[in-house]
Amino acid sequence: MTRNQNSKPKTINLCKQGFTLIELAVVIAILGMVALLVYPRLPSTDDARLRGSARSLAATIRYLGDRSVATKSGYRMRFDISGNDVSIVRGDTGAPEAGDTFTDRRLLADGVAIEDVTTPSQGKKNAGEAVLGFGAFGIGEFAAIHLKSEKGGRFTVFAYPANGKVKALEGYLESET
């Protein structure tokens, strides 16, 4: 076989598999930038627990207001501020409501505390016990309940006796306006 001096034997590279280091570095850099944009927008579990506790407390206040009107019986919601506990008792007996899974559940998540409770009759209480009463006409008096998380987040739950509305708003608010 005669060969030309300038010709080289042809080789075919069949072993090119996988990604180069530069391709991998570019993909990792792009994923890192996406993570930097998305991560701050994700709610933290601390914020989610605080928001969930505020909504759960607001829903329970609404429920008790509606239930007291429907059954023409009284209820009391007791806030143990120092012990971070909320309990519901019947107004006539002072005993816990038996068999009601809605009122038996825990209202405050772990890491969420009652900062203070404000009512016209009791003033602002940040220690001890505060009570919100419910009678035949629903919520007995205006109440502002302030909740806080371990990381410093705050929510305020307002209960209005005139119309039975209950609102959960972010932040520490003295009044809604």
Residue pairs with C-beta under 8 A, 6 or more apart in sequence:
43 51
44 151
46 111
46 149
46 150
46 151
46 153
47 149
47 153
49 109
49 110
49 111
49 112
49 149
50 109
50 111
50 112
50 147
50 148
50 149
50 153
50 154
50 155
51 155
51 168
51 170
52 109
53 107
53 108
53 109
53 112
53 147
53 155
54 147
54 155
54 156
54 157
54 168
55 168
56 105
56 107
56 108
57 86
57 107
57 108
57 145
57 147
57 157
57 168
58 157
58 159
58 166
58 167
58 168
59 166
60 77
60 86
60 88
60 102
60 103
60 107
61 77
61 132
61 139
61 143
61 157
61 159
61 166
62 164
62 166
63 102
63 103
64 75
64 77
64 88
64 103
64 134
64 139
65 134
65 138
65 139
65 159
65 164
65 166
66 138
66 164
67 75
67 134
68 74
68 75
68 134
68 135
68 136
68 138
69 136
69 137
69 138
69 164
72 136
73 90
73 91
73 92
73 136
74 90
74 91
74 92
74 133
74 134
74 135
74 136
75 88
75 89
75 90
75 91
75 97
75 133
75 134
76 88
76 89
76 90
76 91
76 94
76 131
76 132
76 133
76 134
77 86
77 87
77 88
77 131
77 132
77 133
77 134
78 86
78 87
78 88
78 89
78 129
78 130
78 131
79 85
79 86
79 114
79 117
79 125
79 129
79 130
79 131
79 132
79 145
80 86
80 87
80 114
80 129
81 114
81 116
81 117
81 125
81 126
81 127
81 128
81 129
81 130
82 127
82 128
84 108
84 112
84 113
84 114
85 108
86 107
86 108
86 114
87 96
88 96
88 97
88 103
89 95
89 96
89 97
90 96
90 97
91 133
91 134
91 135
96 104
97 103
97 104
108 114
108 147
111 149
111 150
112 147
112 148
112 149
113 147
113 148
113 149
113 150
114 145
114 146
114 147
115 126
115 146
115 147
115 148
115 154
115 172
116 124
116 125
116 126
116 145
116 146
117 124
117 125
117 130
117 132
117 143
117 144
117 145
117 146
118 124
118 125
118 143
118 144
118 145
118 146
118 174
119 130
119 132
119 141
119 142
119 143
119 144
120 141
120 142
121 141
122 130
122 131
132 139
132 140
132 141
132 143
132 159
133 140
133 141
134 140
137 161
138 161
138 164
139 159
139 160
139 161
139 164
139 166
140 161
141 161
142 158
142 159
142 160
142 161
143 157
143 158
143 159
144 156
144 157
144 158
144 159
144 173
144 174
144 175
145 156
145 157
145 159
146 154
146 155
146 156
146 157
146 172
147 154
147 155
147 156
147 157
148 154
148 155
148 172
154 170
154 171
154 172
155 168
155 169
155 170
155 171
156 168
156 169
156 170
156 171
156 172
156 173
157 166
157 167
157 168
157 169
158 165
158 166
158 167
158 169
158 173
158 176
159 165
159 166
160 166
167 176
169 176
